[in-house]
Structures are given as structure tokens and as C-alpha cells.
Amino acid sequence: MTKLTAIPTNVITGFLGVGKTTAILNLLQQKPSDERWAILVNEFGEVGIDGELCNSRLGQQAENVFIKEVPGGCMCCAAGLPMQMAMNMLLAKAKPQRLLIEPTGLGHPREVLDTLGADYNQELLALQATITLVDARKIKDARYTQHATFNQQLDVADVIVANKSDLYKPEDFSNLLVYLESKGNLSNAPIYQVQNGELQPQWLQTKWLQTKRSQTKPLTPEVNALNSANSSAPNSVKSNAHTHHHPSANSVELLSEKTLPEEGYLCLTGSGDGFHTVGWIFDSRWVFNTDKLNLLLLGIPAERIKGVLITSEGITVFNKADDVLTQSPGYESDDSRLEIISDYALNDTELTQALMDCLAYR
């Protein structure tokens, strides 16, 4: 293997549903056509769907783009041997000019950065900007501002991007600025407002902060006032504990070999950090009715739903966040994949049957 020079490396982080994958897709569409870029994606869910989403949306633009997934938990757990192995395999195959790393929305980016900046990676990786996407509308929701991961994502940011700005009310961005100022983030990182994850390539080269962020400052009275209205909500997530799930040995084997049980589908579940996930992989014989799927997914209250499914209208990408469901044509896919993430326990048996009822034919 040819020795790799230090590869410019960026971490793109942000909470569930903020638009990280869309932002990475926008960057990939702007990259120089002759450059090879590698993407290491970690997912909270078990089925490994973000790689499928990227490939399906990029289509012919996927040339010189190499994607590898680390499914089933946060990358701080995978930041030991599994993450290092996945990254080394990806870099050996891609020999890229740039590496982008997307931790799960519930992952702990500080641990990921510690691993990337370790002595044994010094000659391999040249860490550049950590970009954190945030939805300013969430600042008034204590489920986010009291979540340790949400705050850590802001603490490690070299660039803060307020995404989905077209959906903001006038006070939303101001609330975000107040919150960031209380934490000391405004003095550490520039902040931009964008729509649809429209990151600028030059932001990737912002100087990486070599010194570790200081501990989060106490919240100001103004920020406490933002939190107080919702702090007693029954679904409020206040977890500071590092609790999460890992895929079972059986599911890892099935996913790595892309083999499915005789019935032609696989359902996997997990939970951690106050959230639950259920995901499915269906082989290519399963063809879904688009209208029925739309109705089903619209009716499921969830923090996040994403899927690439074979339908009677072709490959279709489904995406649901903030109770808004969108669908778009996909490019290609060898199977159908769907993931639901929620802050309540999901009934995978009932959901599987509901999906069966959405079949056009098999």
C-alpha cells in the first residue's frame, strides 16, 4: 500500500434530524471532480441507511466518492478498534484527498475528535474544521438544551451552521445567539445561517482548535427562561449518561454479508440516550406502494424517519423530520431500507405488519 500523506479531515456533527447527510451531499456536489473524497458515516440505527441515501441521491456524481458505514451506536464506542479499522479500510481503498466523518446525531463528538487527534493518527490525518449544524428552533425545547450530546456538539464546533433558516420565526436565531453566548461558543466559532444544508467548501478549511474546549458555562437567566417553559415536559430527555446500544453479533454478520433470512427481510431494534430505533432491510423482491407508504409514515410520530425503498414508481427516498415528510426519486439501490427513531418505545411487530400492508407486490 502506498503511504498516505496527511489527509485533510473534517467532522460534520449535529443532533438528530438537523440535516447532516443533506449537508454532506451538498459538499460532495461541490467538490472538484478530480478529487477523491471518503465519507465515514456512523448511524444510531442498525441497518446502515445513510450510505444508501448518499449513493441514491448522488447518482452519477458518486464518482470518486467512497462511503463506509459504522452502524449500530455512537462512534465514541466505535472510536476504539472498530472505528479505526473502518477508517483504515476506507482510506486504503479510497486514497482520498479529503475525509469527512459524520457521527450519529446522538454520538459524542469529543471522543471522536480525541481518537482522530491521537498520536497514532498524526501522520495519517490533518484535522481541519469541525462543523456543527444546529436547528435554532430547538433552543426553546429543553429536550435539546438539557441533552449532554446537543451541548457537546456546540462546544467542539469550529464552525456553527444554523440550518433550516427558512423555517425560523424572527426570534429563533436570536434565541440561538443568546444560548451560544451563554456557553462561550460565539467567541470560539463563526456562525452562519443556511437553508437545506448549503455548506460552503471553504468552511472545511477553518483552523481546527488545537486546545480542548472548556467546560460548558452555567446558563444565563435568559437561557434558563428559554428552558423553563418546557423543562417539566414528560418526554424531556435529560440524559448525561453515556448509555447506548450495540448491534448483536448476529445482526453484524447479516449486515456485513448482506444476507437476509429466507423470508426476505430483516428487522433490527435498538435504544440508547433516551431514544429508540427500529429498522428494516427488504430484498429487491419487495416492492412498495408509494401512496400507502406516505400515509403510513405521515402517521408515525417520530424524531426521524429515513428510507430508500423500491416502489412501484421506482427507487424512492423518504425523509421525515419535524413532522414533515418528503420524498424524492433515488438513483439505484440493491434493497429497501427504512429506519425510524423515536423518543418512545416502538412496536416493531405492529410496524412490520403495517409495512407489509403497504406492499404493491412481491
Order of alpha helices (4+ residues) and beta strands (2+ residues): beta-alpha-beta-alpha-beta-alpha-beta-alpha-beta-alpha-alpha-beta-alpha-beta-alpha-alpha-beta-beta-beta-alpha-beta-beta-beta-beta-alpha-beta
